Amino acid sequence: TLLATRVSHGWSLSGLGAPQGVLTAYARIDNLLDRRYVGSVIVNQAAGQFYEPAPGRNYTLGLKAVLPL
């Protein structure tokens, strides 16, 4: 079983003298329990490596701004 979580929060930019817009901060964690599993299977592989491991626990942090043109 794989677990992931994400959280985000948005702020309106209209009260700051900027054009109407939204700023959103977000964070995400994939493979929360750091499980080992097969990420992909290669069909007809001659070298004998049929399975590729998936990434371990990984994180994403970001900001997103949506402004009108």
CNS distance restraints for C-alpha pairs under 8 A (distance, minus, plus):
assign (resid   2 and name CA) (resid  31 and name CA) 5.60 0.50 0.50
assign (resid   2 and name CA) (resid  32 and name CA) 7.23 0.50 0.50
assign (resid   2 and name CA) (resid  33 and name CA) 7.19 0.50 0.50
assign (resid   2 and name CA) (resid  35 and name CA) 7.07 0.50 0.50
assign (resid   3 and name CA) (resid  30 and name CA) 6.71 0.50 0.50
assign (resid   3 and name CA) (resid  31 and name CA) 5.39 0.50 0.50
assign (resid   3 and name CA) (resid  32 and name CA) 5.30 0.50 0.50
assign (resid   3 and name CA) (resid  33 and name CA) 6.70 0.50 0.50
assign (resid   4 and name CA) (resid  28 and name CA) 7.47 0.50 0.50
assign (resid   4 and name CA) (resid  29 and name CA) 5.59 0.50 0.50
assign (resid   4 and name CA) (resid  30 and name CA) 4.47 0.50 0.50
assign (resid   4 and name CA) (resid  31 and name CA) 5.63 0.50 0.50
assign (resid   4 and name CA) (resid  32 and name CA) 5.51 0.50 0.50
assign (resid   5 and name CA) (resid  28 and name CA) 5.73 0.50 0.50
assign (resid   5 and name CA) (resid  29 and name CA) 5.41 0.50 0.50
assign (resid   5 and name CA) (resid  30 and name CA) 6.69 0.50 0.50
assign (resid   5 and name CA) (resid  32 and name CA) 7.50 0.50 0.50
assign (resid   6 and name CA) (resid  26 and name CA) 7.33 0.50 0.50
assign (resid   6 and name CA) (resid  27 and name CA) 5.64 0.50 0.50
assign (resid   6 and name CA) (resid  28 and name CA) 4.17 0.50 0.50
assign (resid   6 and name CA) (resid  29 and name CA) 6.40 0.50 0.50
assign (resid   7 and name CA) (resid  26 and name CA) 5.70 0.50 0.50
assign (resid   7 and name CA) (resid  27 and name CA) 5.47 0.50 0.50
assign (resid   7 and name CA) (resid  28 and name CA) 6.51 0.50 0.50
assign (resid   8 and name CA) (resid  24 and name CA) 6.77 0.50 0.50
assign (resid   8 and name CA) (resid  25 and name CA) 5.55 0.50 0.50
assign (resid   8 and name CA) (resid  26 and name CA) 4.12 0.50 0.50
assign (resid   8 and name CA) (resid  27 and name CA) 6.42 0.50 0.50
assign (resid   9 and name CA) (resid  24 and name CA) 5.55 0.50 0.50
assign (resid   9 and name CA) (resid  25 and name CA) 5.49 0.50 0.50
assign (resid   9 and name CA) (resid  26 and name CA) 6.55 0.50 0.50
assign (resid  10 and name CA) (resid  22 and name CA) 6.51 0.50 0.50
assign (resid  10 and name CA) (resid  23 and name CA) 5.53 0.50 0.50
assign (resid  10 and name CA) (resid  24 and name CA) 4.08 0.50 0.50
assign (resid  10 and name CA) (resid  25 and name CA) 6.39 0.50 0.50
assign (resid  11 and name CA) (resid  22 and name CA) 5.60 0.50 0.50
assign (resid  11 and name CA) (resid  23 and name CA) 5.20 0.50 0.50
assign (resid  11 and name CA) (resid  24 and name CA) 6.30 0.50 0.50
assign (resid  12 and name CA) (resid  20 and name CA) 7.48 0.50 0.50
assign (resid  12 and name CA) (resid  21 and name CA) 6.00 0.50 0.50
assign (resid  12 and name CA) (resid  22 and name CA) 4.65 0.50 0.50
assign (resid  12 and name CA) (resid  23 and name CA) 6.48 0.50 0.50
assign (resid  13 and name CA) (resid  17 and name CA) 7.62 0.50 0.50
assign (resid  13 and name CA) (resid  18 and name CA) 6.05 0.50 0.50
assign (resid  13 and name CA) (resid  19 and name CA) 7.05 0.50 0.50
assign (resid  13 and name CA) (resid  20 and name CA) 6.01 0.50 0.50
assign (resid  13 and name CA) (resid  21 and name CA) 5.14 0.50 0.50
assign (resid  13 and name CA) (resid  22 and name CA) 5.56 0.50 0.50
assign (resid  13 and name CA) (resid  23 and name CA) 6.87 0.50 0.50
assign (resid  14 and name CA) (resid  18 and name CA) 5.74 0.50 0.50
assign (resid  14 and name CA) (resid  19 and name CA) 5.85 0.50 0.50
assign (resid  14 and name CA) (resid  20 and name CA) 4.55 0.50 0.50
assign (resid  14 and name CA) (resid  21 and name CA) 6.22 0.50 0.50
assign (resid  19 and name CA) (resid  67 and name CA) 6.95 0.50 0.50
assign (resid  19 and name CA) (resid  68 and name CA) 7.11 0.50 0.50
assign (resid  20 and name CA) (resid  67 and name CA) 6.67 0.50 0.50
assign (resid  20 and name CA) (resid  68 and name CA) 6.87 0.50 0.50
assign (resid  21 and name CA) (resid  65 and name CA) 7.36 0.50 0.50
assign (resid  21 and name CA) (resid  66 and name CA) 5.46 0.50 0.50
assign (resid  21 and name CA) (resid  67 and name CA) 4.59 0.50 0.50
assign (resid  21 and name CA) (resid  68 and name CA) 6.62 0.50 0.50
assign (resid  22 and name CA) (resid  65 and name CA) 5.87 0.50 0.50
assign (resid  22 and name CA) (resid  66 and name CA) 5.27 0.50 0.50
assign (resid  22 and name CA) (resid  67 and name CA) 6.82 0.50 0.50
assign (resid  23 and name CA) (resid  63 and name CA) 7.08 0.50 0.50
assign (resid  23 and name CA) (resid  64 and name CA) 5.73 0.50 0.50
assign (resid  23 and name CA) (resid  65 and name CA) 4.51 0.50 0.50
assign (resid  23 and name CA) (resid  66 and name CA) 6.46 0.50 0.50
assign (resid  24 and name CA) (resid  63 and name CA) 5.65 0.50 0.50
assign (resid  24 and name CA) (resid  64 and name CA) 5.05 0.50 0.50
assign (resid  24 and name CA) (resid  65 and name CA) 6.38 0.50 0.50
assign (resid  25 and name CA) (resid  61 and name CA) 7.78 0.50 0.50
assign (resid  25 and name CA) (resid  62 and name CA) 5.86 0.50 0.50
assign (resid  25 and name CA) (resid  63 and name CA) 4.53 0.50 0.50
assign (resid  25 and name CA) (resid  64 and name CA) 6.43 0.50 0.50
assign (resid  26 and name CA) (resid  61 and name CA) 5.85 0.50 0.50
assign (resid  26 and name CA) (resid  62 and name CA) 5.40 0.50 0.50
assign (resid  26 and name CA) (resid  63 and name CA) 6.38 0.50 0.50
assign (resid  27 and name CA) (resid  59 and name CA) 7.46 0.50 0.50
assign (resid  27 and name CA) (resid  60 and name CA) 5.61 0.50 0.50
assign (resid  27 and name CA) (resid  61 and name CA) 4.50 0.50 0.50
assign (resid  27 and name CA) (resid  62 and name CA) 6.55 0.50 0.50
assign (resid  28 and name CA) (resid  59 and name CA) 5.75 0.50 0.50
assign (resid  28 and name CA) (resid  60 and name CA) 5.06 0.50 0.50
assign (resid  28 and name CA) (resid  61 and name CA) 6.55 0.50 0.50
assign (resid  29 and name CA) (resid  57 and name CA) 7.08 0.50 0.50
assign (resid  29 and name CA) (resid  58 and name CA) 5.83 0.50 0.50
assign (resid  29 and name CA) (resid  59 and name CA) 4.65 0.50 0.50
assign (resid  29 and name CA) (resid  60 and name CA) 6.50 0.50 0.50
assign (resid  30 and name CA) (resid  57 and name CA) 5.77 0.50 0.50
assign (resid  30 and name CA) (resid  58 and name CA) 5.49 0.50 0.50
assign (resid  30 and name CA) (resid  59 and name CA) 6.53 0.50 0.50
assign (resid  31 and name CA) (resid  35 and name CA) 6.51 0.50 0.50
assign (resid  31 and name CA) (resid  56 and name CA) 6.36 0.50 0.50
assign (resid  31 and name CA) (resid  57 and name CA) 4.77 0.50 0.50
assign (resid  31 and name CA) (resid  58 and name CA) 6.89 0.50 0.50
assign (resid  32 and name CA) (resid  57 and name CA) 5.79 0.50 0.50
assign (resid  32 and name CA) (resid  58 and name CA) 7.96 0.50 0.50
assign (resid  33 and name CA) (resid  57 and name CA) 7.17 0.50 0.50
assign (resid  34 and name CA) (resid  56 and name CA) 5.28 0.50 0.50
assign (resid  34 and name CA) (resid  57 and name CA) 4.86 0.50 0.50
assign (resid  35 and name CA) (resid  56 and name CA) 6.76 0.50 0.50
assign (resid  35 and name CA) (resid  57 and name CA) 7.85 0.50 0.50
assign (resid  36 and name CA) (resid  53 and name CA) 7.29 0.50 0.50
assign (resid  36 and name CA) (resid  54 and name CA) 7.12 0.50 0.50
assign (resid  36 and name CA) (resid  56 and name CA) 6.94 0.50 0.50
assign (resid  37 and name CA) (resid  53 and name CA) 6.10 0.50 0.50
assign (resid  37 and name CA) (resid  54 and name CA) 5.95 0.50 0.50
assign (resid  38 and name CA) (resid  51 and name CA) 6.24 0.50 0.50
assign (resid  38 and name CA) (resid  52 and name CA) 5.88 0.50 0.50
assign (resid  38 and name CA) (resid  53 and name CA) 4.73 0.50 0.50
assign (resid  38 and name CA) (resid  54 and name CA) 5.53 0.50 0.50
assign (resid  39 and name CA) (resid  51 and name CA) 7.49 0.50 0.50
assign (resid  39 and name CA) (resid  52 and name CA) 5.69 0.50 0.50
assign (resid  39 and name CA) (resid  53 and name CA) 5.08 0.50 0.50
assign (resid  39 and name CA) (resid  54 and name CA) 3.98 0.50 0.50
assign (resid  39 and name CA) (resid  55 and name CA) 7.60 0.50 0.50
assign (resid  40 and name CA) (resid  51 and name CA) 6.01 0.50 0.50
assign (resid  40 and name CA) (resid  52 and name CA) 5.36 0.50 0.50
assign (resid  40 and name CA) (resid  53 and name CA) 7.11 0.50 0.50
assign (resid  40 and name CA) (resid  54 and name CA) 7.37 0.50 0.50
assign (resid  41 and name CA) (resid  50 and name CA) 5.64 0.50 0.50
assign (resid  41 and name CA) (resid  51 and name CA) 4.74 0.50 0.50
assign (resid  41 and name CA) (resid  52 and name CA) 6.38 0.50 0.50
assign (resid  42 and name CA) (resid  49 and name CA) 7.76 0.50 0.50
assign (resid  42 and name CA) (resid  50 and name CA) 5.03 0.50 0.50
assign (resid  42 and name CA) (resid  51 and name CA) 6.33 0.50 0.50
assign (resid  42 and name CA) (resid  52 and name CA) 7.82 0.50 0.50
assign (resid  43 and name CA) (resid  50 and name CA) 6.89 0.50 0.50
assign (resid  45 and name CA) (resid  49 and name CA) 6.67 0.50 0.50
assign (resid  45 and name CA) (resid  50 and name CA) 6.10 0.50 0.50
